[in-house]
Amino acid sequence: MVELNWRDSVVMVSFMASIAGLLLLGDKRESKLAGERTLSEETLIEMSFTYWIVYCISFFGLKLHLPEDSWWLLSLKLTTVLSYLLTASSILSLPLQRMAVRRVED
């Protein structure tokens, strides 16, 4: 059995929260609040949630006992790093996109 430490628990909770966030975004798209956000903002938020879900899955995939020279292990490591960086870039570009939209409106 795999032992879970505090970081594993945090990643598991954030995995569930990302799924809930995607579900809530799908519900809000049909409501009146969808007009407050632009399509690009919604896309950036969805991308950050989706990339984080991929990160969580690959993070827990690294917990499997795989041979050290396995291509599967290398693929999981690469996926973990790329999805983490894509999540960070999506989150960081959201305020920049909002500033660009405000500047165009003014």
KEZARO-661593 format. One record per residue (C-alpha): x, z, y; residue number from 1. Coordinates in steps of 0.1 Angstrom, whole numbers, plus 2048, in hexadecimal, padded with zeros to 3 digits. Last residue first. Example, Ala and Ser with C-alpha at 12.3 -4.5 7.8 and 13.67 -1.06 7.14 Angstrom:
<atoms>
+-----+-----+-----+-----+
:   X :   Z :   Y : num :
+-----+-----+-----+-----+
: 889 : 847 : 7F5 :   2 :
: 87B : 84E : 7D3 :   1 :
+-----+-----+-----+-----+
</atoms>
This chain:
<atoms>
+-----+-----+-----+-----+
:   X :   Z :   Y : num :
+-----+-----+-----+-----+
: 796 : 720 : A11 : 106 :
: 787 : 714 : 9F0 : 105 :
: 7A8 : 705 : 9E5 : 104 :
: 7BB : 725 : 9EB : 103 :
: 7A1 : 739 : 9D8 : 102 :
: 7A5 : 722 : 9BA : 101 :
: 7CB : 725 : 9BB : 100 :
: 7C9 : 74B : 9BD :  99 :
: 7B2 : 74C : 99F :  98 :
: 7C9 : 735 : 98B :  97 :
: 7E7 : 74B : 992 :  96 :
: 7D2 : 76A : 988 :  95 :
: 7CB : 759 : 966 :  94 :
: 7EE : 74B : 961 :  93 :
: 7FC : 76D : 956 :  92 :
: 7E3 : 772 : 93B :  91 :
: 7E7 : 750 : 92D :  90 :
: 80D : 753 : 92E :  89 :
: 80C : 774 : 91C :  88 :
: 7F6 : 767 : 901 :  87 :
: 80B : 748 : 8FD :  86 :
: 82A : 75E : 8FA :  85 :
: 81A : 774 : 8DF :  84 :
: 80D : 755 : 8CC :  83 :
: 830 : 746 : 8CC :  82 :
: 841 : 765 : 8C0 :  81 :
: 829 : 76C : 8A4 :  80 :
: 827 : 748 : 899 :  79 :
: 84D : 746 : 897 :  78 :
: 84E : 766 : 882 :  77 :
: 832 : 75A : 86B :  76 :
: 843 : 738 : 866 :  75 :
: 864 : 749 : 85D :  74 :
: 852 : 75F : 844 :  73 :
: 841 : 741 : 834 :  72 :
: 862 : 72E : 833 :  71 :
: 86E : 74A : 81C :  70 :
: 892 : 755 : 81E :  69 :
: 88A : 77A : 822 :  68 :
: 871 : 77A : 805 :  67 :
: 84E : 785 : 810 :  66 :
: 840 : 7A8 : 80E :  65 :
: 823 : 7A6 : 825 :  64 :
: 825 : 7B8 : 846 :  63 :
: 82E : 798 : 858 :  62 :
: 80B : 78B : 851 :  61 :
: 7FF : 7A9 : 865 :  60 :
: 811 : 79C : 884 :  59 :
: 805 : 778 : 87B :  58 :
: 7E1 : 783 : 87C :  57 :
: 7E6 : 798 : 89C :  56 :
: 7F8 : 77B : 8AE :  55 :
: 7DD : 762 : 8A4 :  54 :
: 7C3 : 77A : 8B2 :  53 :
: 7D8 : 77E : 8D2 :  52 :
: 7D9 : 758 : 8D6 :  51 :
: 7B3 : 756 : 8D3 :  50 :
: 7AD : 772 : 8ED :  49 :
: 7C6 : 762 : 905 :  48 :
: 7B7 : 740 : 900 :  47 :
: 794 : 74C : 906 :  46 :
: 79F : 75C : 927 :  45 :
: 7B1 : 73D : 932 :  44 :
: 793 : 727 : 929 :  43 :
: 77B : 73D : 93C :  42 :
: 792 : 73B : 95A :  41 :
: 794 : 715 : 957 :  40 :
: 76E : 712 : 955 :  39 :
: 769 : 725 : 975 :  38 :
: 75B : 748 : 976 :  37 :
: 73D : 754 : 98A :  36 :
: 726 : 739 : 97B :  35 :
: 72A : 748 : 958 :  34 :
: 719 : 768 : 964 :  33 :
: 6F7 : 759 : 962 :  32 :
: 6F7 : 759 : 93C :  31 :
: 700 : 73F : 921 :  30 :
: 726 : 743 : 926 :  29 :
: 721 : 768 : 926 :  28 :
: 719 : 769 : 901 :  27 :
: 737 : 754 : 8F7 :  26 :
: 74E : 76A : 90C :  25 :
: 740 : 788 : 8FB :  24 :
: 748 : 77A : 8D9 :  23 :
: 76B : 772 : 8E4 :  22 :
: 770 : 795 : 8F1 :  21 :
: 763 : 7A4 : 8D1 :  20 :
: 77C : 790 : 8BE :  19 :
: 797 : 79B : 8D6 :  18 :
: 78C : 7C0 : 8D3 :  17 :
: 78E : 7BE : 8AD :  16 :
: 7B2 : 7B1 : 8AF :  15 :
: 7BA : 7CB : 8C9 :  14 :
: 7AF : 7E6 : 8B1 :  13 :
: 7C5 : 7D8 : 896 :  12 :
: 7E3 : 7D4 : 8AD :  11 :
: 7DF : 7F8 : 8B9 :  10 :
: 7DD : 804 : 895 :   9 :
: 7FC : 7F1 : 88B :   8 :
: 80F : 800 : 8A9 :   7 :
: 805 : 823 : 89E :   6 :
: 813 : 81F : 87B :   5 :
: 802 : 80F : 85D :   4 :
: 811 : 814 : 83B :   3 :
: 80C : 7F7 : 823 :   2 :
: 800 : 800 : 800 :   1 :
+-----+-----+-----+-----+
</atoms>
